[in-house]
Amino acid sequence: ALVERWTLETHTFHFPCGECTITFEDVSLQLGLPIDGEVVIGPVMSSGWSATCKQLLGKVPNKFRGSRIEMGWLDDNFKNIKAFASDVGKEQFTHAFILRLIGALLMPNKS
């Protein structure tokens, strides 16, 4: 989906909300992914997706499609943040918000 949105002249992605470019530093800071080290290619298989979800989101979906989380599950479970959420709860809500932002706004193609 992103290939179709790439503008060669400006080296940016063109989205309905405007233009955007993503740097390796953005990926590292926002998603907590390393930008140096071994390259990951192909699908990442893990038997610990439930543990990863529990750690990062505080909740575990009842089913996974491979390593994917359904957007409806994120919408249902992270619609509103509680007024007196703990720091950990705020961090978990933020992780879910970023996943929803990427899945719904930046890459709305459902494929």
Number of C-alpha atoms within 10 A of each C-alpha: 11 12 7 8 15 17 12 8 6 11 12 15 18 17 14 8 8 8 14 15 11 10 8 11 13 13 13 13 11 11 12 11 12 12 13 8 6 7 6 7 6 5 8 8 9 10 8 10 17 16 13 14 16 14 13 17 22 15 16 18 15 8 12 12 7 11 15 9 18 14 15 10 14 18 13 9 16 19 12 10 13 11 7 8 11 10 9 13 16 16 15 20 23 17 18 22 17 13 16 19 13 12 16 13 13 17 15 12 10 8 5
